[in-house]
Amino acid sequence: MIEIRDMPESDAGRMVDFAGMVFHLRIEDPERESWRPRRAERVGAYDGGTLVGQLASMPMRLAVPGTFLDCSAVTFVGVLPTHRRQGILTAMMERMHADAVAAGRPVAVLWASQGAIYGRYGFGLATRAIGMEVDTSRPLGLRTTPDDRPVRLVDAESAPELLDPIYTRSLSARPGGLLRDPEWWRRSVLRPVDSEAGGFTEPRIVVHPAGYAVYRANENETIRVVDLVADTPQAEAALWRYLAAIDLTSRIQAPSRPVDDLLPHMAADPDQVAIKDDYGALWLRLIDVPAALRARSWATGDTFVLEVEDPRIPANEGRWRLTTGAAATCDPTAEPPDLTVTAADLAATYLGGTSPVTLTRIGAMTEHTPGAAARLAAASAVPLAPYINDDF
């Protein structure tokens, strides 16, 4: 019989080996420490004394429109191939849901190795990202005048204290990211070795008074952008100008940028900036639908009756009267619905990355009141596309 229980601290190291097995990864010794889940609530599925499934949930804070919300950042999810299709993943996800409810976390988030799986558990694709490549074999002309205040290189040890205020300000403007603590900066953003960037240097950090860039370089004349954040377009232009002018380089790779990144529009010659990739990023689960809807800010004041379908968390299911605006409310109601939507599709719209109009057009959301989807789209609109640059 399979038993779902807390994993002891003594099994934390086993989680890394388990992840290597289920995700077909070779995790070398220098990277093992950065792979260990940090301060996580660990759940294991045991067949006798054998670990056959695992899930870790990190209590974190997610930037949602207008505020930061407690969330469960779910990671290290896997089941051994010998124990598939036995309900183990379902049992672990139900445990995660229950733990999040008990801890008062209204949302959960994860990166999905197989997106089709997590829609069944109420997760919706909430953010996307693009990958860019910039040709810097010739000068990069910019239509935006760079902020000419000086930039400086700093060491990794002092970087978190300098970068975090800039990064946190960016989350107030653009939803989707997670608040970082010094440990997260060191183990994730600034880790010395990155297996996804083989052959690249340790991170280099350049700081502008209104922004920063973390990057790596290699012998093939390539700069790889790890993280680039700025308070203003002018500061962002200054950082791109710096990166493009580094000696002995001819290209910039930026594998993770917001879908509305400014550089393709800033470049005087658009052909110098190529979009190489467009992919789904963060998946979001509304653990407590009314609490989550009350917590975020809304662009317009309006009233909707939402009929939410959520067979996995029955407390979410039913009709909710949502009033948006300065002081949002969300309460049970028996009124006729304006819109019917699954918890997963509602989650996809929550950060403003997916339009209710799109969901209505494809038949994923049912509009009972003409124009309700467009009104909800207007209410949930955000100035900047949601984005996360932290894989976990």
FENKAFEN-V290892 format. One record per run of one state. SS is the DSSP state (H for helix, E for strand, C for the rest). FROM is the first residue (numbers start at 0). LEN is the number of residues. Records with the same first field share a line. If there is no record, write none. Layout:
SS = FROM-LEN / FROM-LEN
This chain:
C = 0-1 / 6-2 / 22-6 / 35-4 / 47-2 / 64-2 / 79-1 / 83-4 / 103-3 / 111-3 / 119-3 / 125-2 / 135-6 / 142-8 / 154-1 / 173-4 / 178-3 / 189-5 / 197-6 / 208-2 / 217-4 / 230-2 / 244-6 / 257-5 / 267-2 / 280-1 / 286-2 / 295-7 / 309-4 / 316-1 / 323-5 / 332-6 / 350-5 / 362-3 / 367-4 / 380-12
E = 1-5 / 39-8 / 49-15 / 66-13 / 106-5 / 122-3 / 127-8 / 141-1 / 150-4 / 177-1 / 203-5 / 210-7 / 221-9 / 250-7 / 266-1 / 272-8 / 281-5 / 302-7 / 317-6 / 328-4 / 338-4 / 365-2
H = 8-14 / 28-7 / 80-3 / 87-16 / 114-5 / 155-18 / 181-8 / 194-3 / 232-12 / 262-4 / 269-3 / 288-7 / 313-3 / 342-8 / 355-7 / 371-9
